[in-house]
């Protein structure tokens, strides 16, 4: 671009400002904004799409345990919000916002590509290359975070305050639209597409976000000719630090000399100009208000952790459709898309007529209180859930479940109870005294050819969960003990194990692995048999380990020996029956010799009750926290930009994002301390903490004096002319001189 064109462009900007001030012309909405919004949509699609499948990639592909995978996930998240400060330093001090966004976005896209390549089986060393990809993504997404929204704000001038406010709403809308679409799409690409010989396709699930990030870079570059580019003001961060240190040093020495200043920063006026000192005062003026803000993010980010875990204890079945617990997070971006126009065009205009919610800090405080209310709702919902959860025996006691597979009723006589257990029935004895040998008498008077009275001795340990299978070989009663669990399955799935009594010539492992197969609508599972022979008649009694499966109806197939072969060959062609596993339930399926025409019959026994509280009851808390987010987060972005001096806008945006990182740190600390043994109490604690925090913020906001940066912004855009060239009162950055030629 020639110097004449540059001068024409600046002259046009100056003319537009003059015309606007005189009221003869209204400034149009900047066309460059649509490239910035498109870039943000693609970048957020890339980030949230990748993040949606990251935890499963860490656990199922890289084979980290749950705790290590969680640690890596949160370290990555915190990195994404700690790195913005460095992006802000580059933008405001050296490269300018445009170059910073462009260069770091290339690094960002490279990280996505590296992660996608690392997920290809047997191609690259998976773990180190994946970690390198995540590090590049964290640097990339964090580096551009404070710059993109601030760069968008730079496209507006004085007199466009209302358009600027709507830009931040549109900006936030693009974030949630990208999040909404990617959160739906990438799990489908991961689970329903098969590639490289695997049942899943993580390379595609990571590859699509990588492609969207490449599109984001190209789209951002295409709008370059339309951008209003504000040059950087020199190494402002280091200058600010030096100024503060100098002021503090002079203040301590000035006390000895009796020298007094109106503000402690004024002690730096011997070395630094009043304009810089004033800008630092403005920044510190705002930063004091940031101190209470991390608590909001401590609550907000629990939608992906505590609230999702809460959903795993709930029933997601709605008719024929099953909602997965992690899908509930989609409600937030969906509501954002609906609520933004509602707030912009109805709620804010109506409340403004009542002189309410007209000031940014007012909106932030009310948004925080709404967020606290959402956790009160979550707490009461959690109380209902806790009343449905299985109860672990107290110390000194245990639980014993007895499954009767005899063809007759079974009378059980013990120290604590006398009960009758019908055929194919499970009976659970709670609060059985532990660490003491107990004789349990089983009487089978109604069973022909089976010994009528049997005594079995058990010695249960404290808080042990045990299941006892009672069967026979048509002559003697046989007992089979199994260690059990009352743990709820994660992610709203189903825990199931198979207990079997078979009269087949099965070969014991490791000679030959026999497996049950259970087949559902979406998936089939294979459960290896663990068994032993308990009688001379080759009766095979055993069980499988618990398998975590999706809720639904399943058909069970037995391993059957093919006697026509010299070596026994087991195949899966005998269907025994069907059973249904419900969301959050724990089940034992017994397979025993059948009566009459059926060679085998199955029975379903519930060890852990399925989830009973409907998952859609979480919707009210999502509605309230989303309303709080709109009033808190969108307003906070606008407030940070409008109150920042021109030279430090990206720095203040980065400081806003740092509050997110510290909010995550609060959750990590509280979770580590394990202050509560009930999740509902933790929810109520967070609600009280947020309410108290917003009361403090409201008091601080009441005494806050708003800063008008419009005049400074006008001077930065409409610089005086001399001999056809611009005169800048700021620091000249020669590295930026040819930025518009890029």
N, C-alpha and C positions, 0 to 999 in steps of 0.2 A: 504494500500500500504506500503510495507516494505521500510526501509531506503535505502537499496541497490538499489531498483527500483527508488527511488527518485533521488539518485545520478546518476544512469544511465541516467535518463531523462535529468537532468541538464547538464551532460557531453555531451549528444547528442546535446542539444541546443548550447553548447559552440563550439562543433566541426562543427556544421552547420554554425555558424557565421564565424569561421576561414576559412572554406572552401569557403564561399561566398566571403570573403575579398580577398582571394588569387586567386579568379576567377576560381577555379577548380570545383565548384559545384554551381548550381543555386537553391535557396530556393524554395520549392514547396508551392503552395497555401495552407494555413492551412485548414485542414478538419473540424476543430471545427467551422469555420465560418458558415457552412451550418446549424448547430444547432442554432446558434445565429440568423441567418436570418429567419429561420423557426419560432423561438420563437417570433421575432418581427412582422412577418406577422400575427400570431394568436392573439397577443396582440393588434395590431392596428385594426384588424377585430373586436375584442371585443369592443374596445373603440369607434370607429366610428359607429359601428352598434348600440350600446346602445345610443349614442348621437343623431343619426339620428331620433329616435322616442321619445326622452326625452321631447321635448317641448309639443308635443301632449299629452303625458302621464300626464304632469303637468296640462294642461288646461282641457282635456276631462275626465280624470279619477280622479285626485286629485282635480279638479274643482277650480284651482287658476285662477284669472283673468289674462289677457294678460301681464299686467305690472309686477305683482308679479312673474309670470312664467318666464318672461324675466330676472328679477333680479336674480332668483334662478339659471337659466341657465348660466348666465355670472359669478355669484359667483363661481359656480362649475368649469367653464372653467378657471377662474383666479386661483382657488385653485390648479388646475392641473399643473399650471406653476410656482406657488410660492413654492410648496413643493419640487421641485428638489434639492434645496439647502440643505435640511435636508438629503435627500438620498445621496448626495455627501459627506456630513460630516460623515455619517455612513460608506460609502464605503472607503473613504480615511483615516479615523481616527480610525476605530474600527473593522468593520467586513470584509472589503475587498469587491471588486465588486461582486464576485461570491455569497457570502453569502447574501449580501444586496439584490441582484436581486432575489435570491431564496426565502428568508424570506418575503420580501415585496410583491412578486408576489402571495404568498399564501394569504396574506391579501387582495390583489387586487381581486383574484378569489372569496374570501369570500364575498367581497362587491357586486360583480355581482350576486352571488347566493342570497344574502339577498334582493337585488332589485327585482330579479325575483320572489322570494317568496312573497314579499310585494305587488306585482301587482296582486296576486291571490285574487279575490273578497271574502270578508267575511272570510278571513283566519287569517290575522294579522292586527294590526292597520296600515293602509296604509301610512299615512303621516309621522309619526315619524320613522317607519322602512325604508321607502323609503329614507328619508333624511340621516339616518344612512348608508344605502347602498351607496348613492352618496358620502358621506364623506370618506368612506373606499376606494372607487374607486379613488377619487381625491388624497388621500394619496398614494395609490398603483401606479397609473400611473405616478404621479409626482415623487415618490420616486425612481422608476427605470429608469426614462427618462435619467438622466445624466450618468447612469452607463452602460446601454446596449451598446450604441455606443462606449463608452470609453473601455469597456471590449472587444468589437470586435477589436478595435484598438490595444489592448494589445497582440493580437494573432500574430501580425507582428513585425518583428525586423528590424534592420538597413539593408539597401540594398533592402527593399521591399516597397519603397515609392510609386511606381506606382501601386503595388497591393493594398496598403492601400487606395490610391485615388479611385480605382475601388470598393473597399469594401464599402466606404461611398456612392457611387452611387448605388450599389446593395442594401445597407441598406435602402436608400431612396426609391428605387423601391419597396421593400417589404412593406414599410409603405403605399405607394399609392395603391399597389395591394390589400392589406387588406381593405383599405378605400373604394376602388372602388366596390369590391364585397359586402361588408357589407352594403354600402349605397343603393345598389339595393335590397338586400335580406331582411333586417329587416323590411322595410316598407311593403313589401309584406306579411311577416309573421304577421305583426300587423293588416293589413286591410283585407286580403283575407282568413285568417284562423279564425274559430269561436271556442271558448272554454269557458268552465265554464258558459254556457248559455248566453254569450255576442256575439255581432256581430264582435268584435275585439278580438285579443289574445296577449295582452301585456306580459303575462307570457312567451309565446314562443318567442316573439320578444326580451325580455331580457334574456331568458334562453339559446338561441343559442350563444349569445356573452359570457355568463357565461361558457358554455361548451368549447368554443374556448380558453378562458383564462385558464381553467384547462389543456387543451392540451398544451398550451404554457409553463406552469410550468413543465409538464412531459417531453416535448421535450428538454427544457433547461437542465434538470437534466440528460437526457440520454447522453448528450455530455460531461459530466464532465471529463471523463478520457482523453479527447483530449485537454482540455483547458490549455492554458499557464496562470497561475495564479500569478499575481504580488502582493506581500504582501503589506498591508497598511503601511504607514510611521508614525504611531502614530497619536495623536490628533492634526493634522496639522492646522485645522481651528482656534482653540483656540490659538495655538502657534503663528499663523500669526497675530491674533488680538492683542495678548500681545506684540509681537515684534513691531508692528506699534505704539501701544500706548506708549511703552517704548521709541521708537525713537522720537516721537513727544514731549514727556516729557523732554528727554535729550536735544533736539534741543532748546527748549525754555530757558532752564537753560544755555546751552552752549553759547547762544548769549550774555549773561551777562558776561561770562568769555572770550569772544572773540574767542572761538573755532570754526573752520570752517571745514566742510566735503564736499566732492564732491557731495554727495547725502544725502538727509535728512534721509533715512533709515540707512545710515552708522553710525548714532549716536547710533544705537542699538548694535554695534559690541563689546561693553564691556560685554554683557550678552549672545548674540546669535552668532552662527558661521556664517562665510561668505557665506557658501553654502545656508543656509536658507534665508539669506538676499538677495542673488542673485536670488533665486526662487521667492521671493516676488516681487522683482523688475520686473522679467519677467511677473508675473501675472498682476501687476498694469500696466505694459507696454501694455498688451493686453486689459485690462479692459477699458483703456482710449478710445480705438477704439470702444468699445461697446456702448458708450454714445449716438451716433446718431442712433443706430440700431432699437430701439423700434418703430420708425416711420414707418419702413417697415412693421412690423407686424400690426400696426394700419391700414394700407391699405390692407394688405393681408387677414386679418381675416374678412374684410367686404364682402368677397364673400358669407359668410353665413348669413349676415344681410342686408346691404344696397343693394348689388347686387341682392340678392334674392327678396327683396322688389321691386327693379326695375323690375324684371321679372314678378311680379304679375300685373304689368301695361302693359304687352305685350301679344301678341297672340301666344300661344304655339301649335296651330293647324298646323300640317304638314300632309296633305292628311287625312287619316283615323286615324292617330296617334296623340294623344294629350300629349305634354310635360308639366309636372307640373313644377311650378317655382322652387321648391327646388331640382328638378332633374338636373337643370343646373349646380349645384355644381359638378356633376359627371364628367364634362368636365375636371376639373383640374387634378384629379388622372389619368384619361385616357390619357391626354396629357403628364403627367409626364412619364408614362410607354413608350410612343412613343419617347419623347424628350431625355431621358437619354442616350440611345445608340446613338442617333443622335449627341448629344453634345460630348459624349466621343470618338466616332470613326470618326466623320467627322468635326464638327465645331471647337473643340479645337485643333486637329492636324493641320487643315488648318490655323487657326489664329496664331498658334505657329510659323509657317514658316514665318509669317510677324512680329514676335516678339510682338504679341498682345494677350492679355488675358492669359499670361503665369504666372502672379502672382495672388495669391488668392485675395488680396485687390482690384486689378484691376477688377476682375470678380464681386466681391461684389458691387463695385460702379456702374458698368454697369448694373448689375441686378437691383439695386435700381432705376436707371434712366428708365429702361424698365417698372418697376412697376409704376412709376410716369406717364409714357406714357399711360399705361392701364387705368388710371383714367381720363386722357384727353379724351380718346375714350369713356369711360363711361359717361363723362360729356356731350359730344356732342350728344350721344344717348339719354341721359336724357332730353336734350333740345327738341328733337323731340317728346319724350313722353309727356312732359309738354304741348306741343301745342295741344295734343289730349285730355287732362284731362278736366272734367267738371269744369266750372267756378262758384264759389260761389258768390252770389250777394254781392255787396259792402255794406258797412254800410249805413243804411237808405233805403235800397231797399230789395225787395223780389222776389221770382219766383213763378208763378202760372201756373200749367198745367191744361188744361180743356179737359176732355174726353167726347165726344159726343156719347152716345149709343142710341140716338133717331133714328127712321127709316127715318130721313130726315136731311137736312143740317141745321146748326145752325149759325145764325148771332150774333156775339158778339160785343157789343158797350161799350167801356169804355173811361176813360179820356185819356189813352195813345194810344189806337189803336182800329181800326175797322177791324174785320177779319171774314171770313166765314169758319166754321169748318164742314167738310163733316161728314156723318154718319160713326160711328166706327173709328173716327180719333182722335188723340191726338194733341193738339196745345199748345205750351209752350209760355207764356208771360214772358219775361225777364225784369229785371230792373223795376218792379212794385213798385211804391212808398209805403213805409211801414209806419206803425204807424199812418195811416190816413184812416178813413172809406171811402170806395169807393163803389159806386153803379154801378153794371155791368148789362147791359140790354141784355137779350137773346130773340131773335126773331125767331119764328118757323113757318113762314108763309106757308111752304110747307107741314107741318104735319097736317093731318086731325084729327079732334076731340080733338086736344090738344090746350090749350090756346096759343095764338100767341105771346103774349108779357109778359115777366117775368123779374122782377127786383130782383137782389140778391145783398145783401150788404156784403162786406168783409172788414176785418180789419187785415191786415197781419203785423207781427212784423218784425223787422230788420233782414235780412239774412234768413228769413224763407223760406222753400221749401214746397209748398202746392199743392195738386192735388184736383180738383173739378170734381166729376162725375155728369153728367147731364143725367137724364133718365126720365121716366114717367110711370104712371099707366094707360095709354091709355086715360087719361083725363087731369090731371095736370102735370106740369113739377116738378120733384123732384131733389133736389140737395143734394149731399153727399160729405162732406169735409174729406180729409185724410192728415195727416202729412206725408211728404215724405223726402227723403234723396238723395243727390248726391254723397254719399260716394261710392268709388270703392270697390267691394268685395275683400277680401284678398285672397292670394294664387291662383290668377287667376281663381276664381270660378265665379258663377253667382248669383246675387240677384234677387229673384222673389217673387211677392206677387199676390194674386188673389183677384179681385174686382168682386162682383157678384150681379146680380139682378135676384132673383128666385121667382117663383110662387108656392112654395111648403110649406107644413105645417110643417116647421122645428120647433123643440122645442129649446127654448133659453137655453144656459148654465146658471146655473150649472145643470139643470134638465137632460140634455143629451148633450154630446159633439159630435157635428157633425164635420167631417173633410173632406177636399178634399184630394185626393191621386194623386200624380204625379209619373208616373212609367217610368224610363229610362232603358237603356241597363245594366248599372252597379248597379243602386240603385233605391230605391223608397223612397218617402218622404210623410209625413202626415202633413197637414196644418190645424190647428183648425180654425173654422169659428167664426168671431166676427160680430154680426149682430143686427139689430133692425128692427121693422116693421114701415114702413114710410107712410102707407096709410090704409084706411079701408078695402081695398081688399086683405089684408094679403100679400102684396108684401114685400119680404125680401131683404133688401139691406145691404151690409156689405163688409168686406174685411178681409184678413188674414194679419198677420205680415209678414215682409220680411223673406224669407227662403234662406239660402245659399246652392246652389246645384252645382253639377258638370256640366260643359258644355255638351251640347248634345241635342238630340231630346227626348221629353217626351210626354206621353199620360196623359190626365187629366180625372179623374173620379169624378163624383158627388156623394154626399150622397143621397140616394133615400129611401123614407119611404115605408115600407112594410105594407100595410093597412090590411092584413089578420090577423095581430096580434092585440091583445087587446091594448098592448102598442106599440107605433111606434118604429120600429127597423130599424136603418139606416145601410145600407150596401153599398158596393162600386162596383156596377155592371153596372153603366151607363157611358160609355165612351163618353165624350163630343167632344173631338178633340185632336189635337196634336199641339205642339209648339216647337221651338228650341231656346235654350239659348246659346249665344256665350260667349267666354272667356272674363271675366271682365265686362260684361254688367249688367245693372239694368233694370228690366222689370216689367210692370203691365199687367197681363192677365185678360181681362174682360170676364165674363160669363153672357150673357144676353139672354132673350127669343128670339128664332129664328124666322125667317120668312119662311113661306111655310111648308115644310115637317120636317124641323129640329126643335125639341123642344127647344134646346139651341144651341147657337153658341159662339165661343170664338174668341177673337182678341188679338194680341200681340202688346203692346205699349212699345217703348223704352224710358226710363227715363234717363238712363246713357248709352252712346255709348259704345259698346264693344271695347276691345283692338284692335288696328289696326296695331301697329308696331310689326313685326315678332320677336319672341323670339330668333331665331337663329342669329339675329344681335348682340347678346351678345358674340358670339363666338370669334370675333377678340380681345376683351378685355381679354377674358380668355386665348387666345393663348399668348398674350404679357405678362400677369402677370405670366403665368406658365414658360415662358422663363426666366423672372426675378427671379422667385423662384429657379429655377435650379442653376442659377449663384450665387444667394445670399445665399440660405439656405444650399444647399449641400456643397458649398465651405466654408461657415461659420463653418459647423460642422468639416470639415477637418482642417481648419485653427485653430480652438479652440484646437483641439487635438494636432496638430503638434507643436504649440507654447507653450503648457503647460509643465511645469516641471513634471517629473514622479510622484512626490508626490502630485500634485494638478490637475491632468487631469480631474477628475470628478467634482471638484470645478469649473473649468473653463467651463466645459460643462454645469453645472447648471447655471452659470452666463449667458451663451448664451440663455438658456431657460427662464431665468428671463426677458430677453428683450421682449419675447412674452407676458408675463403677463403685463408688463408696456405698451406695445403696445395696449393691450385690454383696459387698463385704460385710455389711451389717447382718444380712441373712446367713452368711457363712459362719460368722461368729456365734450368733444365737443358736444355730443348728448344732454347732460344735459343742457349745456349753450344755445342750440338752436340759434346759431349765424346766421343761414340763414333760410329764409322762402321758399327757392327753393333748391331741392336736387342737381340740376346741379351745383349750385354755391358751394355747399359743396364738390362735387367731384373735381371741379377745385381747390378749396382751398387745398385739400389733395394732389393733383398733384404738386402744387407749393411748398407745405411744404416738400414733398418728394424730389423734385429736389434740393431745397436749402439744405436740410439735406445731400444729397449725395455729393453736392459740398464741404460741410464742411468735410465730411468723406474722400473725395478724397484728400483734402489738408492734413488731418491728416495721411492718408495712405502713402502719398508721403514722409513724414519724418519718417515713421516707419522703424525700423531696425529689420529684421527678426532674430529670435533666432533659432539656430540649437540645437535641443535636442537629436540628434541621439547618441552622445557619452554617455550621461547620461543614455539613454535607454539601451545601450549596457552593461553598467556597472551594471544596475539593473538586467539584465537577466543573464549575465555572471559574476557571483560573484567569487572572488578568493577562492581557496580551501586550506585548511590546515588540515592535519591529516584526510582526507576523509570527512570533514564537511565544509559547506559554512560559510564564514565570511561576515556579513552584516554591513555596516557602518551606516545603518539607525537605527531607534528605533525598538527594538524587541517587538512584540505584541504576548504575550503568548496565548491570546485567539484565535489567528489565526494559531497556531502551527500545529494543527491537521486538518486544513481545507481540505487537500487533502484526508483525510480518511472519509469524510462525505458521 
